[in-house]
Each structure stands twice: as structure tokens, then as C-alpha cells.
Amino acid sequence: MSLRSSEARRAIIETGEDILKVYNKGHPDGIIKYKQICELLLTFDNWNDKAKVDFFEKFFPFATLFEDNCKEIVDRLVNLKWLSFNDELRPRFVQFLTDIATVHVFHTDTILQCFFKYLLPLEEFDFPESMGPDDVDDKLPRLALEAISYVYMRLNVSGDCIMKNARKSFPFHSSPVDTLVVYIQRLIILADAVPDLSQKFWSLIIEKMLYIDAMISKTVVALQDTEAVVPTYIAPEFIARDAAYTERMDKLMIVVLARLSKGREVTVSQLSSDPLAKWYDNTNIPNSRDIFEQLWPAFVDLVLNAHEVQTVPFIWFYLCSVESKYLNFMMKVLWKLVSTPIFAPCEWKRAQNAASFLGGFLARARYIEFPEAVEWMKRMADWSRQYIDKTELSRNCSGSIQHGTFYSVIQSLLYVFSSRYKEFIEHGCVQDVHTWCFQRIVHNNFNPLKYISPVIARGFAAISRRLQIVYCCHIIDSNPCESPIEHFLPFSSIQMPTALDIVLPLHRQFLPAEEDADIIPANILDLSKEAASAGQQVSDDDDYGFLDDDDDAMDTTAPISIISPKHNADTASAFASSPFQTALTPSIVSHYQQAHSFGQKY
């Protein structure tokens, strides 16, 4: 009877199901068999195809039995190389892992980490002798993407775990450019496949791109290309790091813009000859959510809290050109941030950057017509006068950081007006500007021309004097002082050599009035810096350096640059109120989603 019981006990642990059941009960024989299987899996690469199929046929139907005490065998399974499976067995194995991940949440994180590993390019030494990169470029990432989507579909609570592994697997910013490009391409596909997480995926992508953007040198000039119709913008005297980061940012922008143009009348692949511009053309993933709805929270939470980033904001610059409702929504969000009273110091920077971007769109976006720009300028002027009337008599109003939003609005208003003053002349509405009361805006106790960008102040003083709007040359302080705001001009620098063909047609360049063309210096950037450093007084022939470095559209063969002067060249390109090193401040995204549901007609 004892021998018969022993034979029966040995019989019940011969199948995969019985091994797991006996092991889960803590039976010594089950534990021994479990340990043997774990050791056996270490030699899996040396098995023949038949042995691999026979082994997994015993376990595929029993994913529910891999409980939390089966961590060792699950670790062995996720470490198996997918290339060690044949094309028939590999999908079944991946599905087996997804079943374990959705049934037992204890293993979900470990298995998702395995899936995200296959979103990265595989090293050449990982390929079997009979296979090469071309054989696995699509197969393995497609399986991983499908598996991650399946896990979230079956287990919605896995969203945080998915985002944690997406962030953990993200290549370092100094990784090879191809690695960054491939990973971001696959995250974009995943964002389309999992709409509920699309905003989070895009925020992660934008956050990592901002790191790179902040490291790129802000000094950009154009070199003349005599054979090219459109000039190429490159940065001179780049150290190796800056050149590498510029290449990374340029390629990543092509990848993102190619996704944004999908389904549009004119796609990026039609505008650029770069192979990356066509990467999304053959991707057919249905996504019921509008791409702008997925992207605008990243702009509010990340871009508006970053420090003088020039390249990444062109994503929204391009996107707002696609449909007027995107532009209307963006302008309303920016104005809401500017006009809403702020009591927390951590929100000051976001409001100030919102004012700067409002001015950047109005001054640089070619798709914003003159009447619309005038309407927004008038709104900014009215708000500025009301602000002055209510707070001018307060203590320590001049140069106080509490009034930084006011100074940013004034800087943007003068920047936009000066950039587009030629249109006021062409439309014959210079006299209408007198109703904006610029006299009151620039002559008050806040002394705005002292604290805004000195180049913008001098340029506005010169233009307003010529148009007989307001005389203010005498109040511009020739001695530099500490400003409560950043002299940041969005969209003033294009640092994308390849993506230039996509952005430049949307970008407005400064054109002086014909009668003023003869007084514009040949090298505006150098003269502006020289005047700023020497503290020269404004004269009748003051320059327009705040508008463009040398936007000489009159001569298309001359080198062109569209960067505004940088007033503090020694300032490091670092994030001032970095939303990445610390937790984000309470997002206003939910507030706007409630107050302004996307798609609302304005």
C-alpha cells in the first residue's frame, strides 16, 4: 500500500499542471521538480525546436497557476530570448506571458519590463546566425506592442505600471540617436494603440525631448548655401556634445511632426526628403482621440515650466497651423494663464512663459492673420492699462517679481507690435493704435521699459517715434539692471537643419517698411549686442535687432538667421523650475478640461 501510494504521488507531478499545483501546496517533491525546471530553463538556448515545443505545451494552458510564489520561474521565462523561439512558438510564448501578467498582478511589473525591453533596438550580437536585423525589426517590437496593449485592455489598473516601465526603459539622452528615434517611434505607436494613456506617453516623450533641447547651444547662425534655395540653419563652433544633441533633436522633431501630419492634406513626407518623414505613412492604428487633445497638457505642464527651450515648442507651432480650432484653443489657454490671478510663486513662471508664447505665436506665426493679431494686441493693451490702474500705487511696484506677469505681457505686446508694424502701415490703421494708450502703458510707476528686454525696448522706441505713437527714448535706462522676468522670445530660433523645410513656410520673418529699409544695419545682431553692452542712448536711427538677427528678406542669397539676441550668453541652458526633478505642481489641465471641453466651438 505504501509502494502504491508512492507511485501515485510520482504520477501526479509528471505534467506541468500537476508540478505547479503540487509546488503551490508546498509539497517537497513539487519543490524539487520546480527547482529542476528553473535550472533547466538556463540552458533553453541549446534546446532543439521540438524540445522547446514539448516543454511549453505542458505549461501554456495553465497561466493561472503561476502564483506569487512562482517568481523564480517567471524570472527565468522573461529572461528567455525571444529570438530563441521559432516563428510559430514565439507568439504563443508572448501570449503566455501576457496571460500570467493579467491574472497575477504580482508578476505584472516583471513581465511588462520584459515587453518594453523589446521596444529598444536589439544589439547585433543578440541575433542568431541565421537571422539579421531586417528579420526582427518588425516582428519583435510588434509582438511587444500588442502584448502591452493587451495587458492594459485586460488589466486597466496596470496603467501606472506601464508608464513606470516606459520611463525606466527610455534611453539616456546621450544614447545613440538611432536608439532614441526607434524608442520614441514605438512609444508614439503605443500611444495611438492605448488612447487612455496617450496623454501620459506624449508627456513622457516631450519631457525627454526638453532635456535635450535645454542642452543645445542657443547661439545659431546661418551659413550661406549657394546651391540651395532655402538657407540651412546651423550653429557655429559647436562642441561635439552640442552637435550630437542638435542631430538628436532634429531627427526627433521629424519623427514627431511626421505623426502630427498623418491624415492631413499636406504631410511631412511631402515636405521633407528625410527617410524619417515617411516612417508613419504605413501605420494604420485607429485612434478616436484628437492628437491636439493628447498633446496640449504636455505644453501647459512641461513646456511652460521649462527655461528658454527653443525647438520643442515648434511641435505646437506646427500643430496650430493645421486647424484653426487648435490655434483658438491654444490662444485661449495661454490668455487664461496670463489673466488668472496668481498667488503661488511656483505659478509665476508658467504665467510669464504663457505671455511670452502668446507674443511668440502672434509675432512669428504666418498663419495668424493681421486682424486676429490686432485683436489680441488690443486685448493685451487693455489688460495692461487695467493692471496699471489697479496696482500702480502699490508699494515697491517697480521691478518686483510679483509683477512679473505684467512685465512679460508688456514685453510680448511691444514685441508683436514692433514685429508687425509694417502691416499697420499697409492697412492704414496706425491712428487706431493711439486708442491703445501706449503713453499710459510705457509711462507709469512700473517703468516697464527698464525691466523688459533692452533690445525690444530700444526697437519699440525707434518704431513708435517714427510712427508718432509715443516718445519713450529718454526713459530707457542705459545701465542694465536685474529683471524680474526672462527675456525669452519663443520661436525666434530654428535649430533644426532637416526639419527646417517643414517649419520655415509657417514662420514669419520681420520685414521693415520700404522707407525704412535703408536704415537697417547689415549685421543687426552684433550691433544690438554692442549697443547693449556699451549702454548707448537710443537715437533716431536706432536698430531693429529685437526682431531678427539678420532677417534680410530683400536679398534671398544672403545668409539669414531668425534668432533674437541672447542677453545673457553665460546663462546655462538648464530648467529654472524643472518639473522633472521634482513633482509637478498641481496641474491646471483638469481645470481646463472641465471648463473648456476640447472641441468646443469658440
Long-range contacts (C-beta under 8 A, 24 or more apart in sequence): 15-58, 16-58, 16-59, 16-62, 17-58, 17-61, 17-62, 17-65, 20-59, 20-62, 20-65, 20-66, 20-70, 21-65, 23-69, 23-70, 24-65, 24-67, 24-69, 24-70, 34-70, 34-72, 34-73, 37-73, 38-72, 38-73, 38-76, 41-73, 41-76, 41-77, 41-80, 42-76, 44-80, 44-84, 45-81, 45-84, 49-86, 49-89, 52-84, 52-85, 52-86, 52-89, 53-89, 56-89, 56-92, 56-93, 56-96, 59-96, 60-92, 60-96, 63-96, 63-99, 63-100, 63-103, 64-99, 64-103, 64-104, 66-100, 66-103, 66-104, 66-107, 67-104, 67-106, 68-104, 68-106, 68-107, 70-107, 71-106, 71-107, 71-110, 74-100, 74-107, 74-110, 74-111, 75-110, 78-110, 78-111, 78-113, 78-114, 79-114, 81-126, 82-118, 82-140, 82-143, 83-122, 83-126, 83-127, 83-128, 83-131, 83-136, 83-140, 84-128, 87-139, 90-139, 90-143, 91-143, 94-143, 94-144, 94-146, 94-147, 95-147, 95-150, 97-147, 98-147, 98-150, 98-151, 98-154, 101-151, 101-155, 101-158, 102-150, 102-151, 102-154, 102-155, 102-158, 105-155, 105-157, 105-158, 108-151, 108-155, 108-158, 108-161, 109-161, 109-164, 109-165, 111-151, 112-148, 112-151, 112-158, 112-161, 112-162, 112-165, 113-165, 113-168, 113-169, 115-144, 115-147, 115-148, 115-151, 115-165, 116-144, 116-148, 116-165, 116-166, 116-168, 116-169, 117-144, 117-169, 118-143, 118-144, 119-144, 119-145, 119-169, 119-182, 119-183, 119-186, 119-187, 119-190, 120-169, 120-171, 120-179, 120-182, 120-183, 121-178, 121-179, 121-182, 121-183, 141-186, 145-186, 145-189, 145-190, 145-193, 148-190, 148-194, 149-190, 149-193, 149-194, 152-194, 152-196, 152-197, 156-196, 159-196, 159-197, 159-200, 162-194, 162-197, 163-197, 163-200, 163-201, 163-204, 166-190, 166-201, 166-204, 167-204, 170-204, 170-208, 173-208, 173-211, 173-212, 173-215, 173-245, 173-248, 174-244, 177-244, 177-247, 177-248, 177-251, 180-248, 180-251, 180-252, 181-251, 181-252, 181-255, 181-276, 184-208, 184-252, 184-255, 184-256, 185-255, 185-279, 185-280, 188-255, 188-256, 188-259, 188-280, 189-283, 189-285, 191-294, 192-283, 192-285, 192-286, 192-287, 193-285, 193-287, 195-287, 195-288, 195-289, 198-287, 198-289, 198-294, 199-293, 199-294, 199-297, 199-298, 202-294, 202-295, 202-298, 203-297, 203-298, 203-301, 203-302, 205-256, 206-295, 206-298, 206-299, 206-302, 206-303, 206-312, 206-315, 207-298, 207-302, 207-579, 207-580, 209-249, 209-252, 209-256, 209-312, 210-302, 210-303, 210-306, 210-309, 210-312, 210-575, 210-580, 211-580, 212-245, 212-248, 212-249, 212-252, 213-249, 213-306, 213-309, 213-310, 213-311, 213-312, 214-306, 214-307, 214-308, 214-309, 214-573, 214-574, 214-575, 215-241, 215-242, 215-245, 215-573, 216-242, 216-245, 216-246, 216-249, 216-310, 216-311, 216-495, 216-573, 217-242, 217-573, 218-308, 218-310, 218-493, 218-563, 218-566, 218-573, 219-563, 219-566, 219-569, 220-493, 220-494, 220-495, 220-561, 220-563, 221-549, 221-559, 221-561, 221-563, 222-559, 222-560, 222-561, 223-559, 224-557, 224-558, 224-559, 226-557, 229-556, 230-500, 230-501, 230-504, 231-559, 231-560, 232-497, 232-500, 233-494, 233-495, 233-496, 233-497, 233-500, 233-561, 233-562, 234-497, 235-495, 246-495, 246-497, 249-311, 249-312, 249-495, 249-496, 250-495, 250-496, 250-497, 250-498, 250-499, 251-276, 251-498, 253-311, 253-312, 253-314, 253-315, 253-496, 253-499, 254-498, 254-499, 254-502, 255-279, 256-315, 257-315, 257-318, 257-499, 257-502, 259-291, 260-291, 260-315, 260-318, 260-319, 260-322, 261-322, 264-322, 268-502, 271-501, 271-502, 271-505, 272-498, 272-499, 272-501, 272-502, 274-498, 290-598, 290-599, 291-319, 292-319, 292-323, 292-326, 292-329, 292-598, 293-598, 295-319, 296-329, 296-330, 296-333, 296-598, 297-587, 297-589, 299-330, 300-333, 300-337, 300-350, 300-587, 300-588, 300-589, 300-592, 301-579, 301-584, 301-587, 301-589, 302-579, 302-580, 303-353, 304-337, 304-349, 304-350, 304-353, 304-354, 304-357, 305-349, 305-350, 305-353, 305-575, 305-577, 305-578, 305-579, 305-584, 305-585, 306-353, 306-575, 306-576, 306-578, 306-579, 307-486, 307-573, 307-574, 307-575, 307-576, 307-577, 308-486, 308-488, 308-571, 308-573, 310-490, 310-491, 310-492, 310-493, 310-494, 310-495, 311-493, 311-494, 311-495, 311-496, 313-357, 313-360, 313-490, 313-491, 314-491, 314-494, 314-496, 314-499, 314-503, 317-361, 317-364, 317-365, 317-491, 317-503, 317-506, 318-502, 318-503, 318-506, 320-361, 320-365, 320-367, 321-365, 321-367, 321-506, 325-599, 325-601, 325-602, 327-361, 327-365, 327-367, 327-368, 328-602, 329-596, 329-598, 329-602, 330-361, 331-358, 331-361, 331-376, 332-596, 332-602, 333-592, 333-596, 334-358, 334-361, 335-376, 335-379, 336-592, 337-588, 338-383, 338-405, 338-408, 338-409, 339-383, 342-405, 344-585, 346-577, 346-585, 347-585, 348-401, 348-402, 348-404, 348-405, 349-576, 349-577, 351-404, 351-405, 351-408, 352-404, 352-405, 352-407, 352-408, 352-485, 352-486, 353-408, 353-486, 353-488, 355-405, 355-408, 355-409, 355-411, 355-412, 356-408, 356-411, 356-412, 356-486, 356-488, 356-489, 356-490, 357-490, 358-412, 359-411, 359-412, 359-413, 359-415, 359-416, 359-489, 359-490, 360-412, 360-489, 360-490, 360-491, 360-492, 361-490, 361-491, 362-412, 362-416, 362-420, 363-415, 363-416, 363-419, 363-420, 363-491, 363-508, 364-419, 364-490, 364-491, 364-492, 364-507, 364-508, 365-491, 365-506, 365-507, 365-508, 366-505, 366-506, 366-507, 366-508, 367-506, 370-420, 370-423, 370-427, 373-416, 373-420, 373-423, 374-429, 376-416, 377-413, 377-416, 377-417, 377-436, 378-436, 380-409, 380-412, 380-413, 380-416, 381-413, 381-436, 381-437, 381-438, 381-441, 382-436, 383-409, 384-409, 384-410, 384-413, 384-441, 385-437, 385-440, 385-441, 388-440, 388-441, 388-444, 388-446, 392-444, 392-445, 392-446, 393-445, 397-445, 397-446, 398-445, 398-446, 398-447, 398-450, 398-451, 399-447, 399-450, 399-451, 399-481, 399-482, 399-483, 399-484, 400-484, 401-484, 403-446, 403-484, 404-484, 404-485, 406-446, 406-448, 407-446, 407-448, 407-451, 407-452, 407-483, 407-484, 407-485, 408-485, 410-441, 410-442, 410-448, 410-452, 411-448, 411-452, 411-453, 411-456, 411-485, 411-487, 413-441, 414-452, 414-456, 414-457, 414-460, 415-453, 415-456, 415-489, 415-546, 417-460, 417-463, 418-456, 418-459, 418-460, 418-463, 418-544, 418-546, 418-547, 419-508, 419-510, 419-547, 421-463, 421-467, 421-513, 422-511, 422-512, 422-513, 424-467, 425-467, 425-513, 430-467, 430-469, 433-467, 433-469, 434-469, 438-464, 438-469, 438-470, 439-470, 442-470, 442-472, 442-475, 443-470, 443-472, 443-475, 447-475, 449-475, 449-476, 449-477, 450-475, 450-476, 450-477, 450-481, 451-481, 451-483, 451-484, 451-485, 452-483, 452-485, 452-487, 453-487, 453-489, 453-546, 453-567, 454-480, 454-532, 454-567, 455-487, 455-528, 455-532, 455-545, 455-546, 455-564, 455-565, 455-567, 456-487, 456-546, 458-531, 458-538, 458-542, 458-543, 458-545, 458-546, 459-542, 459-543, 459-544, 459-545, 459-546, 459-547, 460-546, 461-538, 461-542, 462-538, 462-540, 462-541, 462-542, 462-543, 462-544, 463-544, 465-540, 466-516, 473-537, 473-538, 473-539, 473-542, 476-537, 476-538, 478-535, 478-536, 478-537, 479-535, 480-532, 480-535, 486-576, 487-567, 487-568, 489-546, 489-564, 492-548, 492-562, 492-563, 492-564, 493-562, 493-563, 493-564, 494-562, 494-563, 507-562, 509-548, 509-551, 509-553, 509-560, 509-562, 510-544, 510-547, 510-548, 510-551, 511-551, 511-553, 512-544, 517-554, 520-544, 520-552, 521-545, 522-550, 523-550, 524-548, 524-549, 524-550, 525-549, 525-550, 525-561, 525-563, 525-565, 528-565, 529-565, 532-565, 532-567
